[in-house]
Amino acid sequence: MALAVTGAGLAAIGALANSSLHATLYTERHLAEIESARKIIAGMPGRDALPFGRLTGSLDAHAWRIDSAPVSTAVATSGETSWIPQSIALLVRSPSGAMVEIDTIRLRRLAAK
């Protein structure tokens, strides 16, 4: 009877340790993806230098892609402002295949007329 209770306790402890290990590994991979995304955003070209379209590359074995496009607004097309919103979508793919996507908008100065 004592062996059965001890075996059940050890099985529960083993399952908990396995679950903890998987959670820790997931967290480490996710933090690496976020850190790569942060580095890519910090190294992006300035407001007026980031072209519309797609940029791709690799950083720390993480493949990345930036898609940039103007955001259409009624104010921007009426000529009342010298700024246009620019949509930026960053996709980071880790070596394991996990992906992180960050979508943001920043203002871009319109070309002088």
OpenMM code with the backbone's topology and positions (N, CA, C; nanometers):
from openmm import Vec3, app, unit

residues = "MET ALA LEU ALA VAL THR GLY ALA GLY LEU ALA ALA ILE GLY ALA LEU ALA ASN SER SER LEU HIS ALA THR LEU TYR THR GLU ARG HIS LEU ALA GLU ILE GLU SER ALA ARG LYS ILE ILE ALA GLY MET PRO GLY ARG ASP ALA LEU PRO PHE GLY ARG LEU THR GLY SER LEU ASP ALA HIS ALA TRP ARG ILE ASP SER ALA PRO VAL SER THR ALA VAL ALA THR SER GLY GLU THR SER TRP ILE PRO GLN SER ILE ALA LEU LEU VAL ARG SER PRO SER GLY ALA MET VAL GLU ILE ASP THR ILE ARG LEU ARG ARG LEU ALA ALA LYS".split()
positions = [
    Vec3(0.0827, -0.1188, 0.0000),
    Vec3(0.0000, 0.0000, 0.0000),
    Vec3(0.0871, 0.1251, 0.0000),
    Vec3(0.1926, 0.1226, 0.0807),
    Vec3(0.2813, 0.2386, 0.0888),
    Vec3(0.3505, 0.2625, -0.0455),
    Vec3(0.3852, 0.1532, -0.1136),
    Vec3(0.4489, 0.1688, -0.2443),
    Vec3(0.3535, 0.2306, -0.3469),
    Vec3(0.2282, 0.1958, -0.3405),
    Vec3(0.1291, 0.2511, -0.4324),
    Vec3(0.1128, 0.4014, -0.4087),
    Vec3(0.1057, 0.4421, -0.2826),
    Vec3(0.0915, 0.5850, -0.2493),
    Vec3(0.2171, 0.6609, -0.2933),
    Vec3(0.3338, 0.6041, -0.2670),
    Vec3(0.4598, 0.6682, -0.3075),
    Vec3(0.4686, 0.6782, -0.4591),
    Vec3(0.4297, 0.5733, -0.5301),
    Vec3(0.4305, 0.5748, -0.6772),
    Vec3(0.3371, 0.6800, -0.7329),
    Vec3(0.2171, 0.6929, -0.6759),
    Vec3(0.1219, 0.7937, -0.7213),
    Vec3(0.1772, 0.9341, -0.6954),
    Vec3(0.2400, 0.9539, -0.5813),
    Vec3(0.2992, 1.0844, -0.5496),
    Vec3(0.4124, 1.1194, -0.6454),
    Vec3(0.4985, 1.0204, -0.6737),
    Vec3(0.6080, 1.0452, -0.7667),
    Vec3(0.5580, 1.0717, -0.9087),
    Vec3(0.4516, 1.0053, -0.9488),
    Vec3(0.3932, 1.0293, -1.0812),
    Vec3(0.3381, 1.1714, -1.0903),
    Vec3(0.2729, 1.2172, -0.9838),
    Vec3(0.2199, 1.3537, -0.9830),
    Vec3(0.3329, 1.4557, -0.9872),
    Vec3(0.4398, 1.4306, -0.9113),
    Vec3(0.5546, 1.5219, -0.9123),
    Vec3(0.6206, 1.5240, -1.0500),
    Vec3(0.6331, 1.4103, -1.1144),
    Vec3(0.6901, 1.4025, -1.2493),
    Vec3(0.6067, 1.4792, -1.3514),
    Vec3(0.4743, 1.4665, -1.3427),
    Vec3(0.3861, 1.5387, -1.4346),
    Vec3(0.3976, 1.6893, -1.4139),
    Vec3(0.4073, 1.7322, -1.2886),
    Vec3(0.4219, 1.8743, -1.2585),
    Vec3(0.5558, 1.9269, -1.3111),
    Vec3(0.6628, 1.8518, -1.2929),
    Vec3(0.7944, 1.8926, -1.3409),
    Vec3(0.7955, 1.9022, -1.4938),
    Vec3(0.7318, 1.8078, -1.5618),
    Vec3(0.7238, 1.8100, -1.7073),
    Vec3(0.6472, 1.9326, -1.7554),
    Vec3(0.5353, 1.9612, -1.6922),
    Vec3(0.4555, 2.0778, -1.7281),
    Vec3(0.5346, 2.2066, -1.7065),
    Vec3(0.6053, 2.2149, -1.5971),
    Vec3(0.6869, 2.3318, -1.5672),
    Vec3(0.7984, 2.3496, -1.6700),
    Vec3(0.8610, 2.2403, -1.7108),
    Vec3(0.9675, 2.2460, -1.8101),
    Vec3(0.9157, 2.2980, -1.9436),
    Vec3(0.8002, 2.2486, -1.9879),
    Vec3(0.7414, 2.2931, -2.1139),
    Vec3(0.7054, 2.4414, -2.1072),
    Vec3(0.6501, 2.4864, -1.9966),
    Vec3(0.6148, 2.6277, -1.9816),
    Vec3(0.7397, 2.7156, -1.9847),
    Vec3(0.8456, 2.6706, -1.9209),
    Vec3(0.9705, 2.7461, -1.9193),
    Vec3(1.0307, 2.7558, -2.0583),
    Vec3(1.0331, 2.6454, -2.1323),
    Vec3(1.0879, 2.6466, -2.2679),
    Vec3(1.0067, 2.7363, -2.3609),
    Vec3(0.8736, 2.7313, -2.3485),
    Vec3(0.7879, 2.8177, -2.4290),
    Vec3(0.8171, 2.9644, -2.3984),
    Vec3(0.8296, 2.9976, -2.2709),
    Vec3(0.8550, 3.1354, -2.2306),
    Vec3(0.9894, 3.1837, -2.2840),
    Vec3(1.0923, 3.1008, -2.2767),
    Vec3(1.2239, 3.1395, -2.3287),
    Vec3(1.2195, 3.1641, -2.4793),
    Vec3(1.1515, 3.0775, -2.5531),
    Vec3(1.1417, 3.0961, -2.6985),
    Vec3(1.0633, 3.2230, -2.7314),
    Vec3(0.9543, 3.2447, -2.6597),
    Vec3(0.8714, 3.3619, -2.6849),
    Vec3(0.9491, 3.4901, -2.6543),
    Vec3(1.0241, 3.4926, -2.5462),
    Vec3(1.1050, 3.6096, -2.5129),
    Vec3(1.2122, 3.6345, -2.6186),
    Vec3(1.2705, 3.5299, -2.6743),
    Vec3(1.3694, 3.5457, -2.7816),
    Vec3(1.3039, 3.6074, -2.9055),
    Vec3(1.1826, 3.5662, -2.9383),
    Vec3(1.1101, 3.6221, -3.0520),
    Vec3(1.0779, 3.7693, -3.0281),
    Vec3(1.0319, 3.8021, -2.9091),
    Vec3(0.9988, 3.9408, -2.8756),
    Vec3(1.1243, 4.0273, -2.8773),
    Vec3(1.2346, 3.9763, -2.8254),
    Vec3(1.3603, 4.0513, -2.8250),
    Vec3(1.4076, 4.0767, -2.9682),
    Vec3(1.3957, 3.9790, -3.0567),
    Vec3(1.4319, 3.9992, -3.1971),
    Vec3(1.3410, 4.1034, -3.2611),
    Vec3(1.2130, 4.0977, -3.2325),
    Vec3(1.1190, 4.1969, -3.2858),
    Vec3(1.1545, 4.3365, -3.2366),
    Vec3(1.1920, 4.3491, -3.1105),
    Vec3(1.2298, 4.4787, -3.0544),
    Vec3(1.3533, 4.5332, -3.1259),
    Vec3(1.4521, 4.4478, -3.1509),
    Vec3(1.5730, 4.4902, -3.2220),
    Vec3(1.5409, 4.5348, -3.3646),
    Vec3(1.4528, 4.4629, -3.4306),
    Vec3(1.4158, 4.4975, -3.5683),
    Vec3(1.3446, 4.6324, -3.5712),
    Vec3(1.2513, 4.6544, -3.4802),
    Vec3(1.1794, 4.7821, -3.4755),
    Vec3(1.2754, 4.8961, -3.4440),
    Vec3(1.3694, 4.8733, -3.3521),
    Vec3(1.4661, 4.9773, -3.3175),
    Vec3(1.5567, 5.0101, -3.4355),
    Vec3(1.5843, 4.9133, -3.5211),
    Vec3(1.6720, 4.9351, -3.6352),
    Vec3(1.6009, 4.9721, -3.7638),
    Vec3(1.4698, 4.9930, -3.7576),
    Vec3(1.3952, 5.0297, -3.8786),
    Vec3(1.4401, 5.1657, -3.9287),
    Vec3(1.4318, 5.1872, -4.0595),
    Vec3(1.4631, 5.3202, -4.1127),
    Vec3(1.3705, 5.4259, -4.0529),
    Vec3(1.4137, 5.5509, -4.0600),
    Vec3(1.3336, 5.6622, -4.0075),
    Vec3(1.2003, 5.6757, -4.0774),
    Vec3(1.1195, 5.7659, -4.0261),
    Vec3(0.9839, 5.7856, -4.0789),
    Vec3(0.9794, 5.8012, -4.2296),
    Vec3(1.0638, 5.8892, -4.2820),
    Vec3(1.0585, 5.9191, -4.4251),
    Vec3(1.1432, 5.8242, -4.5084),
    Vec3(1.2245, 5.7408, -4.4442),
    Vec3(1.3137, 5.6517, -4.5187),
    Vec3(1.2562, 5.5113, -4.5370),
    Vec3(1.1534, 5.4762, -4.4613),
    Vec3(1.0947, 5.3426, -4.4746),
    Vec3(1.0025, 5.3408, -4.5958),
    Vec3(1.0392, 5.2683, -4.7010),
    Vec3(0.9569, 5.2685, -4.8220),
    Vec3(0.8285, 5.1875, -4.8013),
    Vec3(0.7276, 5.2223, -4.8797),
    Vec3(0.6081, 5.1402, -4.8808),
    Vec3(0.6431, 5.0105, -4.9520),
    Vec3(0.5866, 4.9020, -4.9057),
    Vec3(0.6153, 4.7726, -4.9661),
    Vec3(0.6642, 4.6742, -4.8617),
    Vec3(0.7537, 4.5848, -4.9025),
    Vec3(0.7987, 4.4759, -4.8162),
    Vec3(0.9504, 4.4783, -4.8017),
    Vec3(0.9959, 4.4607, -4.6774),
    Vec3(1.1369, 4.4413, -4.6466),
    Vec3(1.1495, 4.3069, -4.5766),
    Vec3(1.2552, 4.2329, -4.6042),
    Vec3(1.2773, 4.1045, -4.5384),
    Vec3(1.4221, 4.0955, -4.4935),
    Vec3(1.4461, 4.0066, -4.4004),
    Vec3(1.5823, 3.9846, -4.3535),
    Vec3(1.5857, 3.8772, -4.2467),
    Vec3(1.7006, 3.8682, -4.1810),
    Vec3(1.7198, 3.7712, -4.0747),
    Vec3(1.8030, 3.8352, -3.9652),
    Vec3(1.7672, 3.8084, -3.8401),
    Vec3(1.8392, 3.8609, -3.7251),
    Vec3(1.8387, 3.7554, -3.6160),
    Vec3(1.9550, 3.7202, -3.5676),
    Vec3(1.9668, 3.6194, -3.4616),
    Vec3(1.8936, 3.4894, -3.4980),
    Vec3(1.9066, 3.4456, -3.6219),
    Vec3(1.8437, 3.3234, -3.6744),
    Vec3(1.6910, 3.3327, -3.6802),
    Vec3(1.6361, 3.4525, -3.6634),
    Vec3(1.4927, 3.4752, -3.6762),
    Vec3(1.4679, 3.5477, -3.8079),
    Vec3(1.3897, 3.4864, -3.8960),
    Vec3(1.3539, 3.5512, -4.0219),
    Vec3(1.2462, 3.6550, -3.9925),
    Vec3(1.2543, 3.7714, -4.0560),
    Vec3(1.1548, 3.8753, -4.0342),
    Vec3(1.1083, 3.9344, -4.1666),
    Vec3(0.9891, 3.9955, -4.1604),
    Vec3(0.9292, 4.0612, -4.2763),
    Vec3(0.8544, 4.1837, -4.2271),
    Vec3(0.8768, 4.2967, -4.2919),
    Vec3(0.8024, 4.4193, -4.2611),
    Vec3(0.7211, 4.4553, -4.3842),
    Vec3(0.5903, 4.4678, -4.3670),
    Vec3(0.5020, 4.5160, -4.4730),
    Vec3(0.4565, 4.6550, -4.4345),
    Vec3(0.4776, 4.7507, -4.5241),
    Vec3(0.4449, 4.8896, -4.4966),
    Vec3(0.3528, 4.9418, -4.6058),
    Vec3(0.2472, 5.0119, -4.5658),
    Vec3(0.1513, 5.0650, -4.6629),
    Vec3(0.0880, 5.1913, -4.6068),
    Vec3(0.0490, 5.2830, -4.6937),
    Vec3(-0.0213, 5.4009, -4.6449),
    Vec3(-0.1616, 5.3630, -4.5983),
    Vec3(-0.2087, 5.4338, -4.4978),
    Vec3(-0.3447, 5.4129, -4.4489),
    Vec3(-0.4301, 5.5229, -4.5097),
    Vec3(-0.5299, 5.4845, -4.5824),
    Vec3(-0.6152, 5.5816, -4.6507),
    Vec3(-0.7102, 5.6469, -4.5508),
    Vec3(-0.7078, 5.7811, -4.5488),
    Vec3(-0.8008, 5.8568, -4.4641),
    Vec3(-0.8548, 5.9731, -4.5453),
    Vec3(-0.9714, 6.0221, -4.5078),
    Vec3(-1.0322, 6.1352, -4.5791),
    Vec3(-0.9497, 6.2618, -4.5592),
    Vec3(-0.8921, 6.2809, -4.4411),
    Vec3(-0.8145, 6.4014, -4.4131),
    Vec3(-0.6861, 6.4020, -4.4952),
    Vec3(-0.6193, 6.2876, -4.5052),
    Vec3(-0.4923, 6.2805, -4.5775),
    Vec3(-0.5113, 6.3081, -4.7259),
    Vec3(-0.6219, 6.2671, -4.7819),
    Vec3(-0.6435, 6.2867, -4.9252),
    Vec3(-0.6968, 6.4255, -4.9569),
    Vec3(-0.7462, 6.4978, -4.8577),
    Vec3(-0.8004, 6.6310, -4.8846),
    Vec3(-0.6920, 6.7377, -4.8854),
    Vec3(-0.5693, 6.7038, -4.8445),
    Vec3(-0.4597, 6.7994, -4.8483),
    Vec3(-0.4542, 6.8923, -4.7283),
    Vec3(-0.5276, 6.8636, -4.6226),
    Vec3(-0.5304, 6.9499, -4.5054),
    Vec3(-0.4158, 6.9231, -4.4091),
    Vec3(-0.3344, 6.8229, -4.4335),
    Vec3(-0.2272, 6.7878, -4.3424),
    Vec3(-0.1015, 6.7513, -4.4205),
    Vec3(0.0112, 6.7601, -4.3533),
    Vec3(0.1362, 6.7219, -4.4195),
    Vec3(0.1839, 6.5849, -4.3718),
    Vec3(0.0966, 6.5131, -4.3030),
    Vec3(0.1303, 6.3802, -4.2516),
    Vec3(0.0316, 6.2774, -4.3031),
    Vec3(0.0798, 6.1553, -4.3220),
    Vec3(-0.0069, 6.0440, -4.3622),
    Vec3(0.0232, 5.9258, -4.2704),
    Vec3(-0.0800, 5.8559, -4.2220),
    Vec3(-0.0539, 5.7370, -4.1406),
    Vec3(0.0045, 5.6246, -4.2259),
    Vec3(0.1029, 5.5567, -4.1708),
    Vec3(0.1693, 5.4458, -4.2391),
    Vec3(0.1505, 5.3198, -4.1556),
    Vec3(0.0870, 5.2196, -4.2142),
    Vec3(0.0651, 5.0917, -4.1472),
    Vec3(0.1919, 5.0080, -4.1586),
    Vec3(0.2354, 4.9516, -4.0451),
    Vec3(0.3554, 4.8678, -4.0437),
    Vec3(0.3194, 4.7356, -3.9773),
    Vec3(0.3426, 4.6267, -4.0489),
    Vec3(0.3186, 4.4928, -3.9953),
    Vec3(0.4524, 4.4185, -3.9932),
    Vec3(0.4956, 4.3805, -3.8736),
    Vec3(0.6212, 4.3074, -3.8562),
    Vec3(0.5885, 4.1633, -3.8216),
    Vec3(0.6450, 4.0708, -3.8960),
    Vec3(0.6283, 3.9284, -3.8704),
    Vec3(0.7661, 3.8687, -3.8448),
    Vec3(0.7837, 3.8055, -3.7289),
    Vec3(0.9104, 3.7429, -3.6921),
    Vec3(0.8857, 3.5930, -3.6781),
    Vec3(0.9680, 3.5133, -3.7493),
    Vec3(0.9555, 3.3671, -3.7437),
    Vec3(1.0828, 3.3108, -3.6815),
    Vec3(1.0653, 3.2347, -3.5736),
    Vec3(1.1801, 3.1767, -3.5038),
    Vec3(1.2286, 3.0520, -3.5781),
    Vec3(1.3486, 3.0033, -3.5451),
    Vec3(1.3977, 2.8816, -3.6093),
    Vec3(1.3061, 2.7608, -3.5873),
    Vec3(1.2307, 2.7606, -3.4772),
    Vec3(1.1401, 2.6491, -3.4506),
    Vec3(1.0096, 2.6597, -3.5295),
    Vec3(0.9872, 2.7744, -3.5952),
    Vec3(0.8658, 2.7936, -3.6740),
    Vec3(0.7601, 2.8776, -3.6060),
    Vec3(0.7780, 2.9102, -3.4794),
    Vec3(0.6815, 2.9954, -3.4086),
    Vec3(0.6889, 3.1366, -3.4655),
    Vec3(0.5750, 3.2063, -3.4660),
    Vec3(0.5696, 3.3404, -3.5231),
    Vec3(0.5144, 3.4402, -3.4231),
    Vec3(0.5644, 3.5625, -3.4343),
    Vec3(0.5126, 3.6764, -3.3594),
    Vec3(0.4828, 3.7850, -3.4614),
    Vec3(0.3644, 3.8437, -3.4534),
    Vec3(0.3284, 3.9521, -3.5450),
    Vec3(0.2952, 4.0756, -3.4638),
    Vec3(0.3532, 4.1879, -3.5051),
    Vec3(0.3280, 4.3157, -3.4398),
    Vec3(0.2773, 4.4110, -3.5472),
    Vec3(0.1594, 4.4667, -3.5255),
    Vec3(0.1003, 4.5640, -3.6172),
    Vec3(0.0977, 4.6995, -3.5484),
    Vec3(0.1412, 4.8025, -3.6201),
    Vec3(0.1423, 4.9369, -3.5637),
    Vec3(0.1197, 5.0381, -3.6751),
    Vec3(0.0989, 5.1606, -3.6361),
    Vec3(0.0828, 5.2705, -3.7315),
    Vec3(0.1721, 5.3837, -3.6851),
    Vec3(0.2422, 5.4461, -3.7780),
    Vec3(0.3197, 5.5648, -3.7439),
    Vec3(0.2972, 5.6684, -3.8517),
    Vec3(0.3236, 5.7935, -3.8165),
    Vec3(0.3007, 5.9029, -3.9095),
    Vec3(0.4223, 5.9218, -3.9990),
    Vec3(0.3939, 5.9528, -4.1249),
    Vec3(0.4984, 5.9773, -4.2239),
    Vec3(0.4692, 6.1098, -4.2912),
    Vec3(0.5715, 6.1933, -4.3025),
    Vec3(0.5520, 6.3243, -4.3663),
    Vec3(0.5290, 6.3051, -4.5159),
    Vec3(0.4301, 6.3758, -4.5687),
    Vec3(0.4040, 6.3722, -4.7127),
    Vec3(0.5155, 6.4444, -4.7864),
    Vec3(0.5416, 6.4018, -4.9067),
    Vec3(0.6436, 6.4683, -4.9884),
    Vec3(0.6035, 6.6131, -5.0148),
    Vec3(0.7016, 6.7027, -5.0141),
    Vec3(0.6750, 6.8449, -5.0385),
    Vec3(0.6235, 6.8634, -5.1805),
    Vec3(0.5278, 6.9537, -5.1938),
    Vec3(0.4666, 6.9768, -5.3260),
    Vec3(0.5313, 7.0948, -5.3939),
] * unit.nanometer
topology = app.Topology()
chain = topology.addChain("A")
for resn in residues:
    res = topology.addResidue(resn, chain)
    for name in ("N", "CA", "C"):
        topology.addAtom(name, app.Element.getBySymbol(name[0]), res)
